Amino acid sequence: MKPTIITIIAAILLLSFFYYIADTGLRRYHQHSYHRWQAVLSDTTYYDCLFIGSSRTHDHLNPRIFDSILHTNAYNAGIDGANLLEFATIWEAYLENHRPPKYLLLNMESTCFANHTRFLNPLQYYPFLQNKTLRRALAQHNNPLIAFFPYAPFLALTTYNDRTRTEVVKGWAGQNDLENSWEYKGYRGIDNDTMSDNFPPEIPIDLNNIDESAQYLRQIANQCRQNNTQLILVYHPTFEDYFRQHIAQNEQVLDTIYSIVRQYQLPYLRHDSLQQFQKRQYFSDRIHFNQTGANLYSRYLAHSLQPIFQSK
């Protein structure tokens, strides 16, 4: 019995050592991700305006510009590849440690209703599993073992793949995810590459899951109402109305969004077809601005929000 116990303890210590090495490398590599989720999920700093959405929020909305025009203290919590499930989780997890903001700016378009029911990149959240809301959601939707990660962190090694292991090595080699870019209050500054002729892949929208996604939007709206937070929905520009052209169910999804807009009397700023942004030199691909486009759009959106902010 005693040798078995010693073997188990030795194995746990060895796995814990390997996890420490791996986790340190990942934190060094994912500097931007670590800094922003620490601010959103762990810290208690008050922000009166929070941005939540997909990569089109993460890459498009520069808090420095919003703060200068609207006199806010804004933070960008956009999530690459996320849908409404993840939006709702991050919003509730944010409220676990922060006072509710005055304004929640939510990216809202067809892709937000995408039919995946799992978090696309749960590993970015592993350092912040002390947040009960986040831990519960990840365990429910991705892997039940995640509920035990705060108590046995080495279990996270079971979820690593080849990409993760490569990033561990890159982190220890001094590389990080901010190479050739910069960060400010959750925002990731990107380069000024102009888009090529390559289209991003079409994004499937499963009509069977639209109602389920709509419930997440209603959940966010109800929490905003309870916390006296002004919820504002925004549809960012795309090049040549990309989503309408390439997502067959685009209009059905928009009908669902508008039904919720009417139910909760929400502002919905539709900027998807703004002619002044239909220039190739503003985009890195057909759905993401480059730095020039992001700065121009941040200014445009901030000025568009002034009447709403002044009325609250």
Residue pairs with C-beta under 8 A, 6 or more apart in sequence:
12 154
15 154
15 157
16 153
16 154
18 154
18 157
19 153
19 154
19 156
19 157
21 168
21 172
22 157
22 160
22 164
22 165
22 168
23 126
23 127
23 153
23 156
24 171
24 172
25 167
25 168
25 169
25 170
25 171
25 172
26 123
26 164
26 167
26 168
26 171
27 34
27 127
27 171
28 171
28 172
28 174
28 176
29 167
29 168
29 170
29 171
29 175
29 176
29 177
30 124
30 167
30 171
30 176
30 177
31 176
31 177
31 178
32 176
32 177
32 178
32 181
32 183
32 188
33 124
33 177
34 127
35 183
36 76
36 77
36 183
36 186
37 124
37 125
37 127
37 128
38 127
38 128
39 45
39 75
39 185
39 186
40 75
40 77
40 90
40 93
40 94
40 186
41 90
41 93
41 94
41 96
41 97
41 125
41 128
41 131
41 134
42 97
42 128
42 130
42 131
43 97
43 98
44 97
44 98
45 98
46 73
46 98
46 99
46 101
47 73
47 74
47 75
47 98
47 101
48 72
48 73
48 74
48 101
48 102
48 103
49 66
49 70
49 72
49 73
49 74
49 75
49 101
49 102
49 103
49 104
49 105
50 74
50 75
50 77
50 94
50 101
50 103
50 104
50 105
51 57
51 61
51 63
51 74
51 75
51 76
51 77
51 78
51 105
51 107
51 186
52 77
52 78
52 79
52 87
52 90
52 91
52 104
52 105
52 106
52 107
53 78
53 79
53 82
53 87
53 105
53 106
53 107
53 108
53 112
53 234
54 78
54 79
54 80
54 81
54 82
54 83
54 107
54 111
54 112
55 78
55 79
55 80
55 81
55 288
56 78
56 107
56 109
56 236
56 287
56 288
57 76
57 77
57 78
57 79
57 105
57 107
57 236
58 76
58 78
58 79
58 80
58 186
58 187
58 188
59 78
59 188
59 190
59 288
59 289
59 294
60 78
60 236
60 288
60 289
60 293
60 294
60 297
60 298
61 76
61 78
61 105
61 187
61 294
61 297
61 298
61 301
62 76
62 184
62 187
62 189
62 294
62 295
62 298
63 72
63 74
63 75
63 76
63 184
63 185
63 186
63 187
64 184
64 185
64 187
65 295
65 298
65 299
65 302
66 72
66 74
66 298
66 301
66 302
67 73
67 74
69 299
69 302
69 303
69 306
70 302
70 305
70 306
70 309
72 103
72 309
74 185
75 185
75 186
76 185
76 186
76 187
77 90
77 94
77 186
78 107
78 186
79 86
79 87
79 90
80 120
80 121
81 120
81 121
82 90
82 119
82 120
83 111
83 112
83 113
83 114
83 116
83 213
84 112
84 113
84 213
84 214
84 216
84 217
85 116
85 117
85 119
85 137
85 141
85 213
85 216
86 119
86 120
87 106
87 112
87 216
87 220
88 216
88 217
88 219
88 220
89 119
89 133
89 134
89 137
90 134
91 104
91 220
91 223
92 133
92 223
93 131
93 133
93 134
93 137
95 223
95 227
96 131
96 132
96 133
97 131
100 224
100 227
100 228
100 229
101 229
102 229
102 230
102 312
103 229
103 230
103 232
103 309
103 312
104 220
104 224
104 229
104 230
104 231
104 232
105 232
105 234
105 305
106 220
106 231
106 232
106 233
106 234
107 234
107 235
107 236
108 217
108 233
108 234
108 235
108 257
108 268
109 235
109 236
109 243
109 253
109 272
110 203
110 205
110 243
110 247
110 249
110 250
110 253
110 254
111 203
111 205
111 243
111 247
112 213
113 205
113 209
113 210
113 213
113 214
113 253
113 256
114 203
114 204
114 205
115 204
115 205
115 206
115 208
115 209
117 141
117 209
118 141
118 142
119 125
119 137
119 138
119 141
119 142
122 138
122 142
122 143
122 146
122 159
123 156
123 159
123 160
123 164
125 134
125 138
126 149
126 156
128 134
129 135
129 138
129 146
129 149
129 150
130 150
135 146
135 147
135 149
135 150
136 147
138 146
139 145
139 146
139 147
143 159
145 155
145 158
148 155
149 155
149 156
160 168
170 176
178 188
180 191
181 188
181 189
181 190
181 191
182 188
182 189
183 189
189 291
190 284
190 290
190 291
190 294
191 284
191 290
191 291
192 290
192 291
192 292
193 284
193 290
194 280
194 281
194 283
194 284
194 290
195 239
195 280
195 283
195 284
195 285
195 286
196 285
198 285
199 246
199 286
200 285
200 286
200 287
202 246
202 247
203 246
203 247
205 247
205 248
205 249
205 250
205 253
207 249
207 252
210 249
210 252
210 253
210 256
211 256
214 256
214 259
214 260
217 257
217 260
218 260
218 263
218 264
220 231
221 231
221 260
221 263
221 264
221 266
223 229
224 230
224 231
225 231
225 264
230 308
230 312
231 264
231 266
232 266
232 267
232 269
232 305
232 308
233 257
233 261
233 266
233 267
233 268
233 269
234 268
234 269
234 271
234 301
235 268
235 269
235 270
235 271
235 272
236 271
236 272
236 297
237 271
237 272
237 273
237 274
237 277
237 278
237 289
237 297
238 272
238 286
238 287
239 278
239 280
239 283
239 286
239 287
240 278
240 286
241 272
241 273
242 286
242 287
243 250
243 272
243 287
244 250
244 251
244 272
247 253
257 268
258 268
260 266
261 268
267 308
269 301
269 304
269 305
271 277
271 297
271 300
271 301
271 304
274 300
276 300
277 293
277 296
277 297
277 300
281 290
281 292
281 293
282 289
282 290
282 292
282 293
282 296
282 297
283 289
283 290
283 293
284 290
289 296
289 297
